[in-house]
Amino acid sequence: MRLSVRHSLMIGMGVLVGLIIVQALVGIGVLETGRQSTRQIVSDAIPSIRLLGEVNLQATRHRLRTARHILNDDPAVKTRIEQQLAEAEAALDRLFADFEALPATPSEIETWRLFRSEWAQYLDLQQQAIRESRRGAKEAATETIERQRDDFLEAVERLRGMIQGQDSYVVHELNGIEQRFDFALIGFVALSAAAFLFALGAWKLFVTRTVVALDQMTTAMREIASGRLNVPVPAPERHDEIGAMAEALCIFRDSLVETAKLRAQQIEMDAANLRLMSEVQEALSVHAARLDAEVAEKTGELADREREIVWRLSRATDRRDTDTGDHIVRMSRVCGIIAEGLGLPDEEARMIEIAAQMHDVGKVGIPDDILFKPGKLTAEERAVMETHVLLGWQILKGSKSPLIQLAADIAYSHHERWDGNGYPNRLAGDAIPLAGRIAALADVFDALVSERPYKKAWPLDEARAFIEANAGEHFDPDCVVAFLARWDEIAAVIDPPPSTTTNASIAA
């Protein structure tokens, strides 16, 4: 099975995009898991540890203050200590209330219930020791403190156990997050390597194959254009756009061979005429007139054949467009009319008209999904589309033929603007070749009045107004003046009378 350039690139990009999506999904999944674990730590474990630490601190301070109360004999100091004890008990009640909703597992709930029970017993003994201390019974108060010391230490140990459990949970979760990150990193590296290897393979298999074929085609075109007509045309067996271009080049080469034969015949005829002139001096004028007529006829045939050759080469572009070649015919004829309006010699005007037919030959290298897209192109698609001027120039450049050289200039510069905002080189004013300035106006005008998949055709008067309004910005003002001066002829090309045909314009 043979794949076109378009399908090859589509398959490669599809697989590459798939690898990138899988890579992104793996990374997002791991990051989401880490986010949930981090949220759990921040919203549950960390508040639990903080509250348990506060409870432990306040409980320890409460016991120490009770001991100070027993050891102190100053009534004022004892009163202040009792106030501090009351404040500590209130603070502990608030901390207990805040922590009540945090235990989640049955073991945590049971541990907290036991701590509260032991704390309540401890608090009763603390209050008993305070009452004994107020009466001055320090020994009894001390015995009470000693009696409840073990209970207090056991309750505090339970509290510390809960804190250590929360600490262990945090450490475990952080280790899990680290492991998941390592897994994500390994997956990312593996998928990146797979995507890179696939892209490299696609480049070698599809892109390099296409570029090599285009380079070979360009070399063959140069050789044929320079007169070496025995050069083989590469890639005629391909069933894609390059194969279509090879077919057109074969037709072009065969036509040049036929032209060379005709020229050889002309030389033989001239030699015969010279012999006749030396033998029959009296019939010189008659034979000269007849030979002049024959030369004019052959010259006309050669000029028509040269136009046909260019037309057939431009059919490679026609196969990459949607308007069956009408655009090429109309646009080139409008170029000829503008060139005449500028006062150029007839021969130069005809050269511009013929060469303009190859202005979009570079579109053979533009993917179909961009070239035939019915809607507006994205910025990336527009950048690819704009490369057709460089491709056309590369196909046509380097020829010794003035016609092909002129066609290369038009292909490369017909999207430049007078104000310097065009492409590919942002040339401005007279820096743009004259033929390119003429083609730019004719190309835009015919595009406006032509129906395309993404737009309706403009009425002639609206298209004329657009050209006139953009003089000095998009278009050369002198070209616009010539365009308006020859408006009736241009309008007839776009909307010809019923008795005329498209092919008549080609043969003109």
Secondary structure, DSSP 8 states (H G I E B T S, - for coil): ----HHHHHHHHHHHHHHHHHHHHHHHHHHHHHHHHHHHHIIIIIHHHHHHHHHHHHHHHHHHHHHHHHHH---HHHHHHHHHHHHHHHHHHHHHHHHHTT---SHHHHHHHHHHHHHHHHHHHHHHHHHHHHHTT-HHHHHHHHHHHHHHHHHHHHHHHHHHHHHHHHHHHHHHHHHHHHHHHHHHHHHHHHHHHHHHHHHIIIIIHHHHHHHHHHHHHHHHHHTT-TT---S-TT--SHHHHHHHHHHHHHHHHHHHHHHHHHHHHHHHHHHHHHHH-STTHHHHHHHHHHHHHHHHHHHHHHHHHHHHHHHHHHHTTSSSTTHHHHHHHHHHHHHHHHTT--HHHHHHHHHHGGGTTGGGGGS-HHHHT-SS---HHHHHHHHTHHHHHHHHHTT-S-HHHHHHHHHHHHTT--TTS--SSS---GGGS-HHHHHHHHHHHHHHHHS-BTTB----HHHHHHHHHHTBTTTB-HHHHHHHHHTHHHHHHHHS--TT--HHHHHH-
